[in-house]
Structure formats: structure tokens, C-alpha cells
Amino acid sequence: MTQKDTLDCQAKRLKDSFRLTRVGVTGVRKPVVVHRDGKDNYLTAMIDVFVDLPSTQRGSHMSRNVEVITEMLEESVRAKVSSLEQLTANLCKKLLERHEYASFAEVQMSADYFLERRPDGGKASLEPFKLTAKATAMRGNGLMKLIGVEVQGMTACPCAMETIRHQLASKRPDIKKIPSDVPMISHNQRNRTSLIVEVPEHVEIEADDLIDIVESSLSSPTYGILKRRDEANVVLKAHENPKFVEDVVRDILGKVLRKYKKLDDSVHVTVRSESEESIHKHNAFAERVTTLGELRSK
């Protein structure tokens, strides 16, 4: 018996043994380089990797997971990987190669991402967004990948706006009827909305497009740098475009349908929106988990 045989505790089978659906490592933090549109994007990614474990195997070889991550990320720098989700797909394949006893692999990544944004007439600044990517692979049955974005912005409550319009009309007879196209005061919310799309491996989705869809569906974007005039423009824009969280989700779904007309009905879409209320001690939330086929059939 070799030293390797005596030390391979993971390969021993327990008396009472069951298959485990996911074992692996979480919270691995690594630098990632994504080459897209002729430029390198440097990201710091949080990575979780998993495989399944058969009942014949006591434990997974955890060090193989970290080895795979390190090797693939170094390769991504040389080969200039085109997207975060493609990197997760590559990692999934390599995990199945390295864990010969596994039939399933899953990789999740998240990273902060920055794009230049400029308020109307204001100063440009790099604004933060969040990217999420995921890939799942069954040995011999292909691979699915997921790309998601999270966007922070602003919503203004349409209900309070209409109520205030009527109250002003009744309390202030000296004020003539306020035109319906003139925005009224309302309470605001900081909103966080995510859009997640799951597609087969050969399909490419641009994260910047998803960010644009979400940002354009809020009452207004928000910015790190705002001068007084810029602040007024952002507040005015939001109150000219009041939104419930339900409105945000539905607007995104409509834009996804128009943007991705050629994608298959089986493509999964998740939209999740949450507004942090300013006059309540709770938040407002809306979500839709669906497929393009379901959306197309209404």
C-alpha cells in the first residue's frame, strides 16, 4: 500500500453513507481579468465552487477546487476570457475533470463593477454596480450559465404624489388646478433592482445591456457626485417618472422581451426590485421568476 492510499481519507466509505448534492469551498477571493470590447476589465471576484459527492466517497478533495480556481484564473489572464459567466463555465468543466467521482459541478461568482455615468449637464464619475455569474454542468448533459446585475437607483412614490395633488387642491383654493403633467412632491426610496438571465453555454449576454435595462426602468439613476443643479435635475427626473416596485419589474420584463426577441422560450429570467422606504420602517418588494416563453404568452 502506497503512502497516497493510506492518506486518502476522502476515498473511504462510511458505514452509513448518502450522496451529497453539493460539497466544495466558498468565499474564495481572487483577481479576475475580463477582456471585452478591446479593453481589460480588472475585477475582484468572490468565488464559490461545488461538486456532488457519491455515497461511495467519504469526502471531496477540497484542495483540487482551489487548484482549479488558481489555474483557470491564471489562464484567463493569458487567454483573455470574454466574460465572468464564461469563466464560471470553464471552471465547471475543469472541476468535473479533476473530480472523477462527481457527476455535477456548480460555480458562482460575484464582483463589483464600475461604469462611467454622467447626470444631465453634470460631472462624470465611475458608478458601482454588482455582477453575478453562475454555471452548472451535469456530466454528459451540457452546461447552463447565468449572468446577473444589481443596480442602485431611485424611485418616487406615485401614490403619495397623487394624494398630495388632491389635498393641495382642496386645502389651497387660491391655487388653480395643477396640470397633471406637472410633478408633485412625494417620498423617495433608494432602490436596488437585480436582473438575472440564464442561458445555454453558446449564448452571449452583455452585462452592460442588462445594467442599461434596469437603470432606465427606475424613476432615476443616482450618482456619487452631484452639484446643486444636478441634485435638482435628479429629483425632478424621478418625480416626473414615479414608480412602484411593481412598475420597475414590469418595465424591465417588457424591455427584456423587446431586447432579446431571438432568444429561446426556455431562457430563464428573474427580476427582483426592493425599495427602502423613507416614510415607513419596512421596504417594498416585487419579483418575477419566469421564462421568455411564459412572458411571450402573457
TIFILO-757193 format. One record per residue: x, y, z of N, C-alpha, C in turn. Coordinates in pm, whole numbers, padded with zeros to 5 digits, always signed. Example, Ala and Ser with C-alpha at 12.3 -4.5 7.8 and 13.67 -1.06 7.14 Angstrom:
% TIFILO-757193
+01319-00569+00780+01230-00450+00780+01320-00330+00780;+01285-00225+00708+01367-00106+00714+01290+00003+00787;
This chain:
% TIFILO-757193
+00085-00120+00000+00000+00000+00000+00089+00124+00000;+00059+00215-00091+00138+00337-00101+00096+00438+00004;+00185+00541+00023+00152+00647+00118+00026+00720+00075;+00006+00737-00059-00114+00804-00109-00239+00729-00067;-00235+00593-00077-00351+00512-00038-00383+00528+00108;-00282+00532+00193-00306+00538+00337-00358+00675+00379;-00323+00780+00303-00363+00914+00342-00492+00962+00276;-00547+00882+00182-00666+00926+00110-00791+00898+00193;-00808+00978+00300-00925+00960+00387-01054+00986+00313;-01051+01077+00215-01174+01113+00145-01234+00996+00069;-01148+00902+00023-01197+00791-00059-01261+00680+00023;-01247+00685+00154-01305+00580+00237-01456+00596+00245;-01526+00484+00245-01672+00488+00253-01717+00463+00397;-01811+00544+00443-01864+00528+00578-01967+00416+00581;-01995+00365+00699-02097+00261+00715-02233+00314+00675;-02271+00430+00729-02397+00495+00691-02362+00610+00597;-02377+00588+00467-02332+00687+00370-02444+00724+00275;-02452+00851+00240-02553+00901+00149-02487+00996+00049;-02548+01005-00066-02500+01101-00166-02528+01243-00116;-02431+01335-00140-02447+01475-00106-02456+01556-00235;-02549+01651-00240-02574+01723-00365-02468+01829-00394;-02413+01894-00290-02310+01996-00314-02209+01995-00200;-02084+01981-00236-01974+01999-00142-01868+02082-00213;-01794+02162-00139-01693+02243-00205-01636+02349-00115;-01598+02462-00173-01540+02572-00098-01614+02700-00134;-01627+02789-00037-01694+02917-00060-01604+03032-00014;-01633+03149-00068-01563+03269-00023-01420+03280-00070;-01385+03218-00183-01250+03234-00237-01243+03368-00310;-01153+03452-00271-01142+03588-00326-01020+03595-00417;-01044+03628-00545-00934+03627-00642-00951+03742-00742;-00839+03793-00797-00847+03890-00905-00883+03821-01037;-00965+03887-01117-01009+03833-01245-00991+03941-01352;-00946+03901-01470-00935+03993-01582-01031+03946-01691;-01125+04033-01729-01219+04004-01837-01189+04097-01953;-01161+04039-02069-01129+04119-02187-01254+04130-02274;-01303+04254-02291-01426+04274-02367-01421+04409-02438;-01467+04410-02560-01470+04534-02640-01334+04601-02646;-01229+04519-02658-01096+04573-02678-01028+04626-02553;-01086+04603-02435-01022+04653-02314-01027+04547-02204;-00932+04558-02112-00927+04466-01998-01001+04527-01880;-01091+04448-01821-01163+04489-01701-01108+04409-01583;-01055+04479-01484-00995+04414-01369-01099+04409-01255;-01134+04288-01216-01237+04267-01115-01179+04189-00998;-01237+04209-00882-01208+04124-00767-01331+04039-00742;-01319+03910-00762-01434+03820-00759-01436+03738-00630;-01558+03715-00580-01582+03619-00473-01635+03492-00539;-01571+03380-00511-01597+03257-00587-01637+03144-00493;-01745+03073-00531-01788+02950-00464-01789+02839-00568;-01733+02723-00534-01734+02610-00628-01781+02485-00555;-01859+02403-00628-01917+02282-00569-01917+02168-00669;-01911+02046-00617-01944+01926-00693-02035+01840-00605;-02099+01742-00666-02174+01648-00584-02080+01538-00535;-02123+01464-00435-02038+01361-00375-02117+01231-00365;-02070+01125-00430-02142+00997-00424-02130+00932-00285;-02217+00840-00260-02217+00772-00130-02091+00688-00108;-02023+00657-00217-01901+00576-00207-01779+00658-00166;-01797+00788-00154-01685+00878-00125-01712+00949+00008;-01621+00936+00102-01641+01000+00232-01633+01152+00222;-01535+01200+00148-01516+01345+00139-01469+01385+00002;-01485+01515-00026-01435+01571-00151-01291+01618-00132;-01215+01618-00240-01077+01666-00233-01080+01819-00249;-01088+01888-00136-01107+02033-00136-00993+02108-00204;-00871+02059-00187-00756+02131-00244-00764+02137-00396;-00830+02038-00456-00844+02039-00602-00926+02160-00647;-01025+02197-00566-01108+02312-00602-01025+02439-00610;-00943+02462-00508-00862+02583-00506-00757+02579-00617;-00703+02460-00643-00607+02445-00753-00671+02482-00886;-00792+02432-00909-00863+02461-01033-00888+02611-01048;-00933+02674-00940-00959+02819-00944-00832+02894-00979;-00723+02862-00911-00597+02931-00935-00549+02912-01078;-00553+02788-01127-00506+02759-01262-00591+02830-01367;-00724+02827-01350-00812+02885-01450-00803+03037-01452;-00786+03097-01336-00774+03243-01333-00643+03289-01395;-00535+03215-01371-00409+03248-01437-00421+03232-01588;-00494+03128-01630-00515+03107-01774-00602+03218-01833;-00699+03267-01754-00788+03373-01804-00709+03500-01834;-00605+03526-01758-00521+03643-01783-00448+03627-01916;-00397+03507-01943-00324+03482-02067-00419+03474-02187;-00531+03402-02169-00622+03377-02282-00727+03487-02298;-00733+03581-02202-00826+03693-02207-00971+03644-02219;-01023+03587-02113-01161+03537-02109-01257+03653-02134;-01368+03626-02206-01455+03733-02255-01565+03773-02158;-01591+03693-02056-01698+03729-01963-01682+03651-01833;-01743+03703-01729-01739+03637-01599-01813+03503-01606;-01926+03501-01676-02004+03377-01684-01933+03269-01766;-01853+03311-01867-01776+03212-01942-01666+03152-01855;-01611+03234-01767-01511+03183-01674-01572+03080-01579;-01694+03106-01531-01759+03007-01445-01785+02877-01522;-01820+02889-01649-01843+02770-01732-01714+02689-01747;-01604+02758-01773-01475+02690-01786-01436+02620-01656;-01463+02687-01545-01432+02627-01415-01515+02501-01391;-01642+02505-01429-01728+02388-01413-01671+02266-01486;-01632+02287-01609-01576+02177-01688-01450+02120-01623;-01364+02210-01576-01240+02165-01515-01264+02091-01384;-01366+02134-01308-01399+02065-01183-01441+01920-01210;-01520+01898-01315-01562+01762-01348-01444+01677-01394;-01347+01741-01459-01226+01668-01499-01146+01626-01375;-01135+01716-01279-01050+01693-01162-01116+01603-01059;-01250+01610-01047-01324+01523-00953-01391+01412-01034;-01319+01305-01057-01367+01199-01145-01490+01128-01090;-01515+01138-00960-01630+01073-00897-01756+01158-00902;-01745+01283-00945-01860+01375-00944-01936+01369-01075;-02067+01391-01068-02149+01399-01188-02205+01539-01210;-02184+01629-01113-02240+01763-01118-02138+01863-01067;-02134+01981-01129-02047+02088-01082-02121+02220-01091;-02090+02309-00996-02152+02442-00995-02048+02545-00950;-02047+02658-01018-01956+02767-00983-02037+02896-00977;-02016+02973-00870-02080+03103-00855-01973+03209-00836;-01994+03325-00897-01903+03438-00881-01983+03566-00863;-01927+03657-00787-01983+03791-00777-01866+03891-00774;-01891+04009-00828-01784+04109-00835-01844+04248-00844;-01772+04345-00787-01808+04485-00807-01760+04528-00946;-01838+04616-01008-01812+04656-01146-01844+04804-01158;-01766+04877-01235-01782+05022-01243-01799+05067-01388;-01894+05157-01408-01916+05219-01538-01920+05371-01521;-01874+05441-01621-01881+05588-01614-02023+05634-01641;-02073+05720-01555-02206+05778-01568-02197+05928-01548;-02287+06001-01613-02286+06147-01603-02431+06196-01593;-02467+06265-01485-02600+06326-01479-02612+06435-01585;-02734+06469-01624-02755+06568-01728-02681+06698-01694;-02582+06731-01776-02507+06854-01755-02407+06849-01641;-02392+06734-01577-02306+06724-01460-02171+06662-01489;-02100+06630-01382-01965+06577-01391-01969+06424-01398;-01888+06366-01483-01881+06221-01496-01813+06159-01375;-01859+06041-01337-01797+05967-01227-01814+05819-01252;-01728+05739-01191-01740+05593-01200-01840+05547-01096;-01947+05482-01142-02054+05440-01053-02051+05288-01035;-02079+05241-00913-02067+05097-00885-02193+05018-00920;-02170+04899-00971-02275+04801-00996-02223+04666-00947;-02311+04569-00936-02269+04434-00898-02298+04337-01011;-02201+04250-01036-02218+04142-01133-02227+04010-01059;-02313+03922-01109-02316+03784-01060-02310+03691-01181;-02242+03581-01163-02232+03481-01269-02239+03343-01206;-02293+03251-01282-02307+03114-01230-02309+03018-01348;-02252+02900-01328-02260+02795-01427-02287+02663-01356;-02367+02579-01419-02395+02444-01368-02375+02345-01482;-02314+02233-01450-02286+02133-01552-02315+01994-01498;-02384+01913-01578-02403+01770-01550-02316+01692-01646;-02243+01597-01594-02151+01521-01679-02227+01457-01794;-02188+01494-01916-02250+01436-02035-02380+01502-02077;-02429+01603-02001-02559+01664-02032-02552+01814-02057;-02436+01866-02091-02428+02007-02126-02416+02098-02006;-02422+02228-02034-02391+02328-01932-02482+02449-01951;-02525+02506-01839-02603+02629-01839-02525+02736-01764;-02537+02860-01811-02469+02970-01743-02567+03084-01716;-02533+03162-01617-02622+03269-01571-02541+03397-01557;-02602+03508-01599-02541+03639-01579-02645+03730-01515;-02603+03803-01413-02696+03892-01344-02629+04021-01305;-02711+04126-01289-02661+04256-01246-02749+04308-01134;-02689+04389-01048-02766+04461-00946-02736+04609-00961;-02842+04689-00965-02831+04832-00989-02897+04908-00874;-02830+05010-00825-02891+05100-00727-02941+05225-00799;-03059+05270-00759-03115+05391-00817-03219+05450-00723;-03316+05517-00780-03413+05593-00703-03552+05570-00759;-03649+05555-00669-03790+05556-00709-03863+05663-00629;-03966+05718-00691-04054+05815-00624-04194+05758-00623;-04263+05769-00511-04393+05704-00493-04503+05775-00571;-04570+05709-00666-04678+05773-00741-04805+05791-00658;-04827+05703-00559-04949+05711-00477-04948+05839-00393;-04838+05863-00321-04830+05985-00239-04839+06109-00327;-04783+06102-00446-04785+06217-00537-04928+06256-00574;-05011+06157-00608-05149+06186-00646-05231+06233-00526;-05206+06172-00410-05278+06213-00289-05248+06358-00254;-05123+06396-00261-05082+06533-00232-05144+06629-00333;-05152+06590-00459-05213+06675-00561-05358+06708-00524;-05433+06607-00481-05573+06628-00443-05586+06709-00314;-05497+06681-00218-05504+06755-00092-05472+06902-00112;-05374+06931-00194-05342+07070-00221-05459+07141-00287;-05526+07073-00378-05638+07135-00447-05752+07167-00350;-05772+07081-00246-05880+07104-00151-05842+07202-00040;-05715+07203-00002-05671+07289+00109-05631+07429+00064;-05597+07442-00061-05549+07571-00111-05637+07618-00228;-05755+07673-00196-05843+07718-00304-05782+07830-00387;-05679+07897-00333-05614+08004-00408-05525+07950-00519;-05498+07819-00512-05417+07757-00617-05510+07699-00723;-05492+07744-00844-05574+07690-00952-05536+07543-00976;-05614+07473-01051-05590+07331-01076-05449+07310-01131;-05378+07218-01069-05241+07189-01110-05245+07092-01228;-05184+07125-01340-05185+07035-01456-05130+06897-01419;-05187+06795-01478-05148+06658-01443-05005+06625-01485;-04952+06701-01581-04815+06672-01624-04710+06746-01543;-04752+06819-01441-04657+06885-01352-04632+06794-01232;-04508+06752-01209-04481+06659-01098-04506+06725-00964;-04554+06644-00869-04578+06691-00733-04474+06632-00639;-04468+06690-00517-04380+06633-00417-04426+06492-00382;-04333+06408-00342-04363+06271-00299-04247+06223-00213;-04263+06106-00154-04149+06050-00081-04069+05961-00174;-03938+05955-00149-03845+05885-00236-03794+05758-00167;-03742+05669-00251-03682+05547-00198-03551+05518-00270;-03454+05469-00195-03336+05411-00260-03374+05271-00304;-03353+05244-00430-03398+05117-00488-03279+05031-00529;-03292+04902-00504-03196+04804-00554-03272+04703-00639;-03232+04691-00763-03301+04601-00855-03198+04510-00922;-03231+04383-00932-03144+04286-01000-03218+04223-01117;-03142+04195-01221-03191+04127-01340-03096+04012-01368;-03150+03890-01375-03069+03770-01392-03124+03691-01511;-03035+03650-01600-03074+03574-01719-02990+03447-01725;-03057+03333-01743-02987+03205-01754-03004+03150-01895;-02892+03116-01958-02892+03076-02099-02800+02955-02118;-02814+02885-02232-02718+02779-02266-02579+02837-02287;-02478+02751-02284-02339+02798-02287-02307+02879-02412;-02364+02847-02527-02326+02913-02651-02385+03054-02665;-02479+03091-02579-02546+03222-02589-02469+03326-02509;-02448+03443-02568-02376+03552-02501-02473+03664-02466;-02469+03709-02342-02548+03824-02296-02451+03929-02243;-02467+04053-02285-02379+04161-02242-02430+04220-02111;-02347+04216-02008-02387+04269-01876-02421+04417-01884;-02347+04493-01965-02376+04636-01977-02518+04660-02027;-02567+04573-02116-02704+04586-02166-02805+04564-02055;-02777+04465-01969-02868+04439-01856-02870+04558-01761;-02753+04616-01736-02746+04735-01649-02827+04849-01709;-02814+04870-01839-02891+04977-01904-03041+04954-01893;-03084+04829-01909-03227+04797-01899-03279+04832-01760;-03205+04790-01657-03250+04815-01520-03247+04964-01488;-03137+05030-01520-03122+05171-01484-03229+05258-01549;-03263+05224-01674-03363+05303-01746-03505+05274-01699;-03523+05172-01615-03656+05136-01566-03686+05193-01428;-03590+05260-01366-03610+05324-01237-03665+05465-01257;-03709+05527-01149-03751+05667-01160-03634+05754-01203;-03516+05725-01149-03395+05798-01188-03274+05720-01143;-03164+05729-01218-03036+05680-01165-02992+05769-01048;-02897+05720-00972-02833+05801-00868-02684+05808-00897;-02615+05907-00836-02477+05935-00871-02396+05966-00746;-02266+05940-00756-02178+05968-00644-02146+06116-00631;-02140+06186-00744-02107+06329-00743-02224+06407-00801;-02282+06498-00720-02392+06583-00766-02373+06724-00709;-02367+06822-00795-02373+06961-00753-02521+06999-00736;-02544+07121-00686-02681+07159-00653-02775+07148-00772;-02732+07198-00886-02817+07189-01004-02840+07044-01044;-02736+06962-01032-02750+06820-01064-02850+06752-00970;-02842+06784-00840-02937+06728-00744-03081+06761-00784;-03103+06887-00819-03237+06928-00860-03283+06852-00983;-03193+06831-01078-03230+06758-01201-03266+06613-01171;-03190+06549-01080-03219+06410-01046-03353+06398-00975;-03379+06487-00879-03507+06484-00807-03623+06511-00902;-03606+06609-00990-03712+06641-01085-03738+06524-01180;-03631+06463-01230-03648+06350-01320-03723+06235-01251;-03688+06208-01125-03754+06100-01053-03903+06129-01033;-03936+06256-01003-04076+06290-00977-04156+06306-01106;-04088+06323-01217-04156+06318-01347-04182+06175-01390;-04121+06081-01320-04128+05940-01359-04149+05852-01235;-04258+05875-01159-04279+05799-01035-04302+05651-01064;-04251+05565-00976-04259+05421-00998-04285+05346-00867;-04377+05252-00870-04384+05147-00769-04277+05042-00803;-04241+04958-00705-04150+04848-00739-04213+04756-00843;-04346+04743-00838-04415+04661-00938-04394+04718-01078;-04398+04851-01089-04374+04916-01219-04233+04887-01269;-04137+04894-01178-03998+04870-01215-03982+04730-01274;-04035+04629-01205-04022+04491-01251-04089+04472-01386;-04210+04525-01401-04282+04507-01528-04214+04580-01643;-04161+04699-01616-04091+04771-01722-03968+04693-01769;-03896+04634-01675-03778+04554-01711-03818+04434-01794;-03922+04364-01754-03968+04247-01828-04003+04283-01972;-04071+04395-01991-04105+04438-02125-03982+04468-02209;-03883+04532-02149-03761+04566-02222-03679+04441-02255;-03680+04344-02163-03610+04217-02190-03673+04148-02311;-03805+04145-02318-03872+04083-02432-03836+04152-02563;-03831+04284-02562-03801+04357-02685-03653+04343-02723;-03566+04336-02622-03422+04328-02648-03380+04191-02699;-03442+04086-02645-03396+03950-02673-03503+03869-02747;-03548+03923-02857-03653+03858-02936-03609+03723-02992;-03479+03708-03016-03430+03587-03082-03393+03476-02984;-03395+03505-02854-03361+03401-02757-03475+03300-02744;-03438+03178-02707-03534+03068-02698-03632+03089-02583;-03751+03030-02598-03855+03038-02495-03809+02982-02361;-03712+02891-02363-03669+02823-02239-03578+02909-02152;-03532+03023-02202-03440+03108-02125-03508+03159-01999;-03442+03142-01885-03497+03184-01756-03460+03329-01727;-03557+03402-01670-03537+03542-01634-03588+03564-01492;-03509+03632-01411-03551+03672-01276-03529+03821-01262;-03635+03890-01219-03626+04034-01190-03672+04054-01046;-03591+04124-00970-03619+04145-00827-03592+04291-00794;-03691+04359-00736-03676+04501-00704-03719+04527-00561;-03637+04603-00488-03667+04638-00350-03637+04785-00326;-03736+04856-00273-03721+04998-00241-03718+05017-00091;-03617+05086-00042-03604+05116+00101-03689+05240+00131;-03800+05216+00197-03896+05324+00221-03839+05433+00310;-03875+05558+00279-03829+05670+00359-03930+05712+00466;-04058+05675+00449-04159+05714+00549-04215+05594+00624;-04165+05476+00593-04206+05354+00664-04083+05288+00725;-04106+05194+00812-03996+05116+00870-03981+04982+00800;-04046+04967+00688-04032+04845+00608-03996+04882+00465;-03964+04783+00385-03931+04805+00244-04041+04752+00154;-04043+04797+00031-04136+04747-00070-04060+04654-00164;-04125+04545-00205-04054+04440-00279-04146+04384-00388;-04087+04353-00505-04159+04285-00612-04061+04196-00688;-04112+04086-00744-04026+03989-00813-04106+03914-00917;-04038+03874-01024-04094+03779-01119-03984+03681-01159;-04014+03553-01143-03926+03446-01188-04001+03374-01299;-03943+03369-01418-04021+03324-01533-03928+03275-01644;-03986+03243-01757-03912+03213-01879-03959+03310-01988;-03879+03324-02092-03921+03409-02203-04048+03356-02267;-04064+03225-02269-04185+03166-02324-04310+03207-02248;-04301+03204-02115-04414+03247-02032-04446+03395-02055;-04343+03478-02063-04365+03620-02087-04430+03645-02222;-04386+03572-02323-04441+03591-02457-04587+03549-02466;-04626+03457-02378-04767+03413-02378-04852+03495-02285;-04787+03597-02216-04854+03685-02118-04901+03605-01997;
